[in-house]
Amino acid sequence: MDICVNPACDHVHTQDDYEFADQPAKVMTFTGDLLAVSVDPPAIYGMIQFERGGRFMADFTDCDLSDVKVGMPVKMSFRRKMTDNERGFTGYF
């Protein structure tokens, strides 16, 4: 983000890049959504908290809802979420 998120700050281009891909993180909160469109319901998603600071809203994959617990460690992964063969489009998350 090029703009400081503090409303009183107004600074631009002062943020440093910081990679989270390999940082340890844990489940902060989650839900299993039976109303969301999903190939394999329920759609499981929630907030993860990184140990060094930072939070991220993410889809949870390769798990059952009964397996997910607040505080359990998570691993970041770049996955193919969907393929639209008719339009030749693949969506990743």
N, C-alpha and C positions, 0 to 999 in steps of 0.2 A: 504494500500500500504506500503510495507516495505522500499521503496526507496523514498527519497525526490524528488519531481517533479521539483525543481529548478535545472537547468543544472549546475550551479556553486557550488552546495551544496555537492553532492556525499555522503551524510550521509545515512546510512542504519540502520534500526530498531530504528529510533528515533521518529516515528509517534505514536500518541496516538489514540486509538479507540474513535470514536465519532458517536453516533447513530442519524440518521435523521428521523426515522420513525414517531416520534411524534412532530417534529419541524414544526412550521408554515412556509408555503411556498406559493408563488404566481406564476402565469404563467408569464414567461419572454418573450417567443416567441412561436409560434405554427404554424402548417400547417395542411391542410386537403389534403392528398395525394390520388388522384384518380387512380394513376398508380400502387401503392403498392398493393400486394395481401392482401385482407381483406374479412372476412365473411360478414361484414356490411360496405361497402365503404361510405365515404372515410375513410382511416386510419388516425386517428387524433393523432398527437404526437408533442412534443416540449420540450423546456427547461423550467425548473422551478428553481426559485431562493429562497433559504431558507433565512429567516430573519436574522439568526445568521451567515450567510456566507455559501457558498457551492452552487453548481449548479448540476442539474441532468437532463439528457435527458430521457424522459419517454413517454410511450404510454398513451393517455388519454382515459378513458372508461366511460360508462354511461353518455354520453353527445352527443349532436348534434353539428356540426361545428358552427352553428349560435349561440350557447350558450356560446362558449369559447371566452374570452376576455383577452387581456393583462392586468395584474394586479389583476385578480380575484384569490381568495384563492383556493388552491387545498388540497386534503387530500390523503396521501399515502395509497395505498391498494395493497395487494398481491393477484393477480388474476390468475386463470387458463386462459391461452391465447389460447391454442389449445390442441386437443387430436388426436393422431395418433393411431386409433384402430388397424390398420394392423400391426404395429410394437410394440404395447403396450406401447406407450410413451405419456406422458402428459407434456406439456411445460407451465411453470409459469413465470410471470413477475410482 
